[in-house]
Amino acid sequence: MIIVQGSARVDPAHVAELQAAAATMMAATRKETGCLHYSLAIEDAAAGVLSISERWTDAAALKAHFTEPHMAAFQKAIAGKVSNLDVNMYDTSGERGLGL
């Protein structure tokens, strides 16, 4: 499984606009093959802080996600509005070694 976690900062004046674009994108993304979880949440509208949380079955599903038309539309909607993006990807497909 691939886990993506991160945060973004946007101009607070654009939060409502981005929220609408994110809602459309998330609805389509959640229907994608390989999407286990997808959330882009507004953590602090006044400060323009967003959080990103995703889980994908594998890297191929995540890669395919970025080629979807709804992602192109979302990228266009947020162009020039994100001032800071900090996202990390984790591959959990290896042996967990928990002894369970």
C-alpha positions, 0 to 999 in steps of 0.5 A: 500500500502507498500512503501519502500524507502532507499539508499545503498553504493557500491564500485564505482568500481562495479557500472557498474556491479551492474547497469547491474544486477539491470536493469535485476532485475527491468525489471522482478520485474516490471512484478510481481503481486502487484508491483506498482513501482520499481526503483533502481537508481544510484544517484552518481556513483563516490561515489557509492550511490544508491537509492531504491524506491518501491511501492507494493499493500500489504505486501504479494506482497513484501514478494513474491518478495523476493522469485523470481528467479530474486531476488536470481540472483540479491542478488548473483550479489551484494553479498559482494559489498554493504557496507551500506544499509539503507531501511525503509518500510511504510504501508499506508493501514490505513485510511489517514484522509485527509478529501478529 
